[in-house]
Structures are given as C-alpha cells and as structure tokens.
Amino acid sequence: MTVREILFFFAAVLGLAASNPAGAVDLQNRDKKSYDVTVNGSDGSSTTVTVKAGESVKDICSDCVILLGAGSVETRGRTTVKIEGGKISLTSAK
C-alpha cells in the first residue's frame, strides 16, 4: 500500500466518523399539538421543522439553537430537548 493510498483510507474513515450522528440532538414533543420549530445550525443553516403531537425527532441536529415561539435552547452533543406546555427546554444529556 502506498502512502497516498493510506492517506486516502484515513481520510475516508474520518469522513465517515464525521457524518455519524453519534453526537446528535433528539427533540420530543410531549404536547397534544403540532409545532413548527426553527433549527439554526452552527454552520449557519436554518430549517423549519414541523413536530407533530407526541412525536420524537431523532438526530435533529448536532450543534444548534432550536427556537419555538419566544423560547430557545442552545444545545450540542447527545442531548434531548422537549416541548411541553408550549415551551421548549433541555431535558437531559445522554
């Protein structure tokens, strides 16, 4: 195996590790109502996601701010964020 092949192999392994959502944030809607939340990623991306009543969304982001109405939660890594009583909050670190 040449040095170039070895470097390519390690780059591929690192790329797969970076795409793995091992540090992902989960979002749980504990209410009986759907909500539109805005997810602002650390990379500058912004997405609006509809979370149905009682729904859990796995791996919604890995490093982001999640906004619901006037409330927001800044989170990263293996955490769970909940919506309950119309408010958003950090539930736990996994």
PyRosetta script that sets phi, psi and omega in degrees:
from pyrosetta import init, pose_from_sequence

init()
pose = pose_from_sequence("MTVREILFFFAAVLGLAASNPAGAVDLQNRDKKSYDVTVNGSDGSSTTVTVKAGESVKDICSDCVILLGAGSVETRGRTTVKIEGGKISLTSAK")
pose.set_psi(1, 132.7)
pose.set_omega(1, -179.6)
pose.set_phi(2, -82.9)
pose.set_psi(2, 165.0)
pose.set_omega(2, 177.6)
pose.set_phi(3, -59.9)
pose.set_psi(3, -39.5)
pose.set_omega(3, 179.6)
pose.set_phi(4, -62.5)
pose.set_psi(4, -43.4)
pose.set_omega(4, 178.4)
pose.set_phi(5, -63.9)
pose.set_psi(5, -40.0)
pose.set_omega(5, 178.7)
pose.set_phi(6, -64.2)
pose.set_psi(6, -45.2)
pose.set_omega(6, 178.9)
pose.set_phi(7, -62.5)
pose.set_psi(7, -41.0)
pose.set_omega(7, 177.8)
pose.set_phi(8, -62.0)
pose.set_psi(8, -43.3)
pose.set_omega(8, 178.9)
pose.set_phi(9, -59.3)
pose.set_psi(9, -49.0)
pose.set_omega(9, -179.5)
pose.set_phi(10, -65.1)
pose.set_psi(10, -36.5)
pose.set_omega(10, 176.4)
pose.set_phi(11, -63.8)
pose.set_psi(11, -40.4)
pose.set_omega(11, 178.4)
pose.set_phi(12, -65.0)
pose.set_psi(12, -42.2)
pose.set_omega(12, 178.6)
pose.set_phi(13, -63.4)
pose.set_psi(13, -43.8)
pose.set_omega(13, 178.7)
pose.set_phi(14, -64.0)
pose.set_psi(14, -37.9)
pose.set_omega(14, 178.0)
pose.set_phi(15, -63.2)
pose.set_psi(15, -42.0)
pose.set_omega(15, 177.2)
pose.set_phi(16, -65.9)
pose.set_psi(16, -40.8)
pose.set_omega(16, 179.5)
pose.set_phi(17, -64.8)
pose.set_psi(17, -37.6)
pose.set_omega(17, -179.4)
pose.set_phi(18, -69.3)
pose.set_psi(18, -29.2)
pose.set_omega(18, -179.0)
pose.set_phi(19, -86.5)
pose.set_psi(19, -5.8)
pose.set_omega(19, -179.9)
pose.set_phi(20, -76.4)
pose.set_psi(20, 125.4)
pose.set_omega(20, -177.7)
pose.set_phi(21, -81.0)
pose.set_psi(21, 35.3)
pose.set_omega(21, -177.8)
pose.set_phi(22, -59.0)
pose.set_psi(22, -26.5)
pose.set_omega(22, 179.4)
pose.set_phi(23, -105.0)
pose.set_psi(23, 34.9)
pose.set_omega(23, -171.3)
pose.set_phi(24, -88.0)
pose.set_psi(24, 154.3)
pose.set_omega(24, -179.9)
pose.set_phi(25, -97.7)
pose.set_psi(25, 134.0)
pose.set_omega(25, 175.2)
pose.set_phi(26, -104.7)
pose.set_psi(26, 147.7)
pose.set_omega(26, 179.8)
pose.set_phi(27, -123.4)
pose.set_psi(27, 127.2)
pose.set_omega(27, 179.1)
pose.set_phi(28, -116.8)
pose.set_psi(28, 127.5)
pose.set_omega(28, 173.6)
pose.set_phi(29, -99.4)
pose.set_psi(29, 108.2)
pose.set_omega(29, -178.2)
pose.set_phi(30, -92.4)
pose.set_psi(30, 1.1)
pose.set_omega(30, -179.5)
pose.set_phi(31, -89.4)
pose.set_psi(31, 170.4)
pose.set_omega(31, 177.9)
pose.set_phi(32, -98.1)
pose.set_psi(32, 28.0)
pose.set_omega(32, -176.8)
pose.set_phi(33, -141.1)
pose.set_psi(33, 145.6)
pose.set_omega(33, 176.0)
pose.set_phi(34, -80.3)
pose.set_psi(34, 151.5)
pose.set_omega(34, 177.8)
pose.set_phi(35, -135.4)
pose.set_psi(35, 148.0)
pose.set_omega(35, 168.7)
pose.set_phi(36, -98.2)
pose.set_psi(36, 120.9)
pose.set_omega(36, 177.8)
pose.set_phi(37, -114.2)
pose.set_psi(37, 150.6)
pose.set_omega(37, 175.9)
pose.set_phi(38, -105.7)
pose.set_psi(38, 130.0)
pose.set_omega(38, 179.1)
pose.set_phi(39, -112.6)
pose.set_psi(39, 112.1)
pose.set_omega(39, 178.1)
pose.set_phi(40, -101.7)
pose.set_psi(40, 111.1)
pose.set_omega(40, -179.1)
pose.set_phi(41, -78.6)
pose.set_psi(41, 158.2)
pose.set_omega(41, 179.2)
pose.set_phi(42, -66.8)
pose.set_psi(42, -16.3)
pose.set_omega(42, 179.3)
pose.set_phi(43, -87.3)
pose.set_psi(43, 5.2)
pose.set_omega(43, 179.2)
pose.set_phi(44, 94.7)
pose.set_psi(44, -4.6)
pose.set_omega(44, 179.4)
pose.set_phi(45, -73.8)
pose.set_psi(45, 155.3)
pose.set_omega(45, 177.3)
pose.set_phi(46, -143.8)
pose.set_psi(46, 129.5)
pose.set_omega(46, -177.6)
pose.set_phi(47, -137.2)
pose.set_psi(47, 142.2)
pose.set_omega(47, 172.3)
pose.set_phi(48, -102.8)
pose.set_psi(48, 129.9)
pose.set_omega(48, -177.1)
pose.set_phi(49, -124.2)
pose.set_psi(49, 133.5)
pose.set_omega(49, 174.0)
pose.set_phi(50, -91.6)
pose.set_psi(50, 124.0)
pose.set_omega(50, 179.3)
pose.set_phi(51, -110.7)
pose.set_psi(51, 114.1)
pose.set_omega(51, -176.6)
pose.set_phi(52, -71.0)
pose.set_psi(52, 161.3)
pose.set_omega(52, 178.3)
pose.set_phi(53, -55.3)
pose.set_psi(53, 129.2)
pose.set_omega(53, 177.7)
pose.set_phi(54, 72.9)
pose.set_psi(54, 4.1)
pose.set_omega(54, -176.1)
pose.set_phi(55, -85.2)
pose.set_psi(55, 146.9)
pose.set_omega(55, 170.8)
pose.set_phi(56, -115.5)
pose.set_psi(56, 132.6)
pose.set_omega(56, 178.1)
pose.set_phi(57, -112.4)
pose.set_psi(57, 115.9)
pose.set_omega(57, 180.0)
pose.set_phi(58, -85.9)
pose.set_psi(58, 147.3)
pose.set_omega(58, 173.5)
pose.set_phi(59, 54.5)
pose.set_psi(59, 46.3)
pose.set_omega(59, -178.4)
pose.set_phi(60, -69.1)
pose.set_psi(60, -27.4)
pose.set_omega(60, 176.7)
pose.set_phi(61, -168.9)
pose.set_psi(61, 177.4)
pose.set_omega(61, 175.9)
pose.set_phi(62, -122.0)
pose.set_psi(62, -23.6)
pose.set_omega(62, 179.1)
pose.set_phi(63, -155.2)
pose.set_psi(63, 101.3)
pose.set_omega(63, -170.2)
pose.set_phi(64, -159.1)
pose.set_psi(64, 174.5)
pose.set_omega(64, 169.2)
pose.set_phi(65, -117.3)
pose.set_psi(65, 127.4)
pose.set_omega(65, 178.5)
pose.set_phi(66, -108.2)
pose.set_psi(66, 125.3)
pose.set_omega(66, -176.8)
pose.set_phi(67, -113.0)
pose.set_psi(67, 138.0)
pose.set_omega(67, 173.8)
pose.set_phi(68, -138.8)
pose.set_psi(68, 111.2)
pose.set_omega(68, -176.6)
pose.set_phi(69, 59.0)
pose.set_psi(69, -127.7)
pose.set_omega(69, 179.7)
pose.set_phi(70, -88.9)
pose.set_psi(70, -4.7)
pose.set_omega(70, -178.5)
pose.set_phi(71, -97.1)
pose.set_psi(71, 153.8)
pose.set_omega(71, 177.5)
pose.set_phi(72, -151.3)
pose.set_psi(72, 157.0)
pose.set_omega(72, 176.4)
pose.set_phi(73, -133.7)
pose.set_psi(73, 127.8)
pose.set_omega(73, 174.0)
pose.set_phi(74, -99.1)
pose.set_psi(74, 126.2)
pose.set_omega(74, -174.5)
pose.set_phi(75, -149.7)
pose.set_psi(75, 160.9)
pose.set_omega(75, 175.6)
pose.set_phi(76, -157.5)
pose.set_psi(76, 160.4)
pose.set_omega(76, 177.4)
pose.set_phi(77, 76.4)
pose.set_psi(77, -161.3)
pose.set_omega(77, -175.0)
pose.set_phi(78, -82.8)
pose.set_psi(78, 88.0)
pose.set_omega(78, -180.0)
pose.set_phi(79, -133.3)
pose.set_psi(79, 165.0)
pose.set_omega(79, 174.1)
pose.set_phi(80, -123.1)
pose.set_psi(80, 131.6)
pose.set_omega(80, 177.4)
pose.set_phi(81, -112.1)
pose.set_psi(81, 140.6)
pose.set_omega(81, -179.3)
pose.set_phi(82, -122.6)
pose.set_psi(82, 153.5)
pose.set_omega(82, 168.6)
pose.set_phi(83, -113.3)
pose.set_psi(83, 123.2)
pose.set_omega(83, 179.6)
pose.set_phi(84, -150.9)
pose.set_psi(84, 129.4)
pose.set_omega(84, -177.7)
pose.set_phi(85, 64.8)
pose.set_psi(85, 27.9)
pose.set_omega(85, 179.7)
pose.set_phi(86, 77.4)
pose.set_psi(86, 5.7)
pose.set_omega(86, -178.8)
pose.set_phi(87, -118.3)
pose.set_psi(87, 149.2)
pose.set_omega(87, 179.3)
pose.set_phi(88, -105.1)
pose.set_psi(88, 138.5)
pose.set_omega(88, 179.4)
pose.set_phi(89, -155.9)
pose.set_psi(89, 160.7)
pose.set_omega(89, 177.0)
pose.set_phi(90, -79.1)
pose.set_psi(90, 126.2)
pose.set_omega(90, -178.8)
pose.set_phi(91, -91.2)
pose.set_psi(91, -54.0)
pose.set_omega(91, -173.9)
pose.set_phi(92, -162.1)
pose.set_psi(92, 160.5)
pose.set_omega(92, 167.6)
pose.set_phi(93, -98.6)
pose.set_psi(93, 136.5)
pose.set_omega(93, -177.5)
pose.set_phi(94, -84.7)
pose.dump_pdb("model.pdb")
